[in-house]
């Protein structure tokens, strides 16, 4: 999805930031980046870690970034959508959290500085784009730092069907209108799905602590789905 598509998606949500984002016209965002609560996987995986500098890649409306900041982390949160970032900044202000938000295209964004924590949750990137981003993310992870990747697992066929039928907040005009368009859309979406072993292999120089598919309620909907979880660290001695 391109910036204008993401902007349309985030702009159509109601002004009260409904937790489940169920629109009255029947469309359903159901994406955790739109929730006001942090992802439970993030909370469990980060809990107890010493705070430091954190980088969130693909922050959406900023729930994870705001939670990290309120735990004491210095957070840079990046997203493609300027609409999402504008709303995230307002949320952070309302929550009394200091977060540095930035609008950028992660497909070619150069990452600088070193971070003690790097998080990537539910990115919509092709396999090649994801690999490129993970390589750049691994390069900025500080010795002793942790990288957390969470994404829709390739075995989650329900997620794919919801997207193909336009149940992820897309406008009606964005739905495939014929077999050829549907096949192209399906190929595009399938390319964004992940497998733990593939993601782990795309983190050069890091030690993989965890790489598995788990059942997880990613969207605050009360329904669990197959989710890729990879946790990697850069050992203090250098490489993984």
C-alpha positions, 0 to 999 in steps of 0.5 A: 500500500502507498501513502495515499492508501494508508492516509485514506485508511487512517483518515476514515476512522472515527474521532473517538479512536474506537478500540476495535475500529468497527465502522458503521458501513460494515468495513473493519480496520481491525489493525492493532496499529489503530488501537489505543493499547500497546500490543500485548506481545510487546508488553510481555517481551519488553517488560523487565528490560532496562530502558534506553533508546527505542526505534519503532518502524511502522508505528501507525497511530503510535500506541506501542511508541507511546507505551514505550515512552511512558515506560521511560524509553527514548522513542523514535517512531516512523510511519509512511502515513502523515495522517497517522503521524499527525494523529499519533502526535496528538495521542502522545500529547494527550497521554503526556508521552514524549515521542519523536515521530517521523514521516518516512518511507521505510522502503528506502529510509536510511537509519542512523544512530544506535538503538537498544530496542528496535520493533517492527509490528505488522509491516505491509512490505514485500519480501524483498522490501522486508529483507532490506529493512531488516538488514538496515534495522539490524545494523542500527541495533546496539550491542546488547540490544533487542530486535522484535519482529511481529507479523501476519504469519503465512498460515493465516489464510483468514487475514488474506481473505479479509483483505481480498474482500476489503475488510481492512478499512479499504475504500470500496473502490480499492476492492478487486473488481475482476479475476485478474485484479483479484489475482494481482491483489492476492499476489501482492498481499501474499508477499507481505505474509511472513514465516519465522525461519525466513525473518530469522534468516534476514537478520545478519549478525544477530543471535536469534532468541525466538522464532516461531508462529503463535496464536495471538489477538493482534487486532484487539478483536478477541480473535486469535490468528497465526502470528510470526514472532522473531526476537533477536539480540546483538550480543555485547561481544559483536556478532550473533 
